[in-house]
Amino acid sequence: MSRMLAGAIGDGAFKVVLGAAFAVGSAWLDDLFGVEAWLVLIAGAALLIGGGIEVVYVRRRPMATCLRLMIGYDIGWAVASAVALVVAWRGGTAGGEIGVAYLVVAPLALAALLVGAAATDVRLPTADGQLPTADVHPPATDVRPSARDTSAA
């Protein structure tokens, strides 16, 4: 297993663990985030679902696609957290809602993109001009070409 694959699986596993912690600790975390416990519970469920799908689908998609999606997710998390912190520091009450809402929407969006991602990937040539061939596996499909009509018309 490559380091990148292990890291991608670890990213999904972290979401699963965080989701379980949110689900189990929703009654305590609601006060910490300043939101209702049901919203923390939904965020936990979304993290569990998104992380589980990420762990499963990371092996079925090109690593470059997975990395782009995970980087986008993490950038979004950092931006949402920064916005939530600024709102809270300025005395607003919506900081917790912003952070937790991101944790509801983003893991499900990431999971949907992983499931629906095209199995093709743009690969740049290496220094010797060869295209990399590692981890390139087309998805298995059950689509078969239709039988040709051989009846005389």
NORPETA-V412204 format. One record per pair of residues at least 4 apart in sequence whose C-alpha atoms are under 6 Angstrom apart, sorted by the first residue. I is the first residue (numbers start at 1). J is the second residue. D is the distance in whole Angstrom. If there is no record, write none. Layout:
I/J/D  I/J/D
This chain:
9/55/5  10/14/6  12/51/4  12/54/5  12/55/5  14/18/6  15/19/6  15/47/5  15/51/5  16/47/6  16/48/4  16/51/5  19/44/4  19/47/5  19/48/5  21/25/6  22/26/5  22/44/5  23/41/5  23/44/5  25/29/6  26/30/6  26/37/5  26/40/5  26/41/6  27/37/5  30/34/6  30/35/5  30/36/5  30/37/5  33/96/5  34/96/6  43/103/5  43/104/4  46/50/6  46/104/5  47/51/6  47/107/6  48/52/6  50/107/5  50/108/5  50/111/5  53/57/6  53/111/6  54/58/6  61/119/6  67/71/6  76/80/6  77/81/6  80/99/6  81/99/6  84/95/4  84/98/6  84/99/6  85/89/6  87/92/5  87/95/5  88/92/5  88/95/5  96/100/6  97/101/6  102/106/6  113/117/5  125/129/5  125/130/5  125/131/4  126/130/5
